[in-house]
Amino acid sequence: RFTPERMVTFSFPLSKCALWDPVPVGDVIGSHIAYYRNPKLSLMEKTLRLAYRHAKQNEKKLLSCFLLGTLAVDEDGEGVTLTIDRFDPGREV
């Protein structure tokens, strides 16, 4: 998680089976997508319209839905682009 004042640590949820040793090794480092790269967001108009229509038709204040897309490093290696091109309204159950 990134907060304006400082970077904070994150943790993985508990599970019954660990795939790696959870004991920290080495020095603490910060990891943020915007630290080394310039992020860009690209959203398809059709996807935005579908999400908007779904939100207007739904009477609930809290919606469960997904915006799906791809993350790619730019050709010059200086930036990353998140392209959101699909909308999934999710399931009620």
LINUR-V763153 format. One record per pair of residues at least 12 apart in sequence whose C-alpha atoms are under 8 Angstrom apart, sorted by the first residue. I is the first residue (numbers start at 1). J is the second residue. Records with the same first field share a line. If there is no record, write none. Layout:
I: J + J
This chain:
2: 32
7: 30
36: 78
37: 77 + 78 + 79 + 80
38: 78 + 79 + 80
39: 79 + 80 + 81 + 82
40: 79 + 80 + 81 + 82
41: 81 + 82 + 83 + 84
42: 81 + 82 + 83 + 84
43: 83 + 84 + 85
44: 83 + 84 + 85
47: 84 + 85 + 86 + 87
48: 87
50: 87
51: 87 + 89
54: 89
64: 89 + 90 + 91
65: 87 + 88 + 89 + 90
66: 87 + 88 + 89 + 90
67: 84 + 85 + 86 + 87 + 88
68: 84 + 85 + 86 + 87 + 88
69: 82 + 83 + 84 + 85 + 86
70: 82 + 83 + 84
71: 83
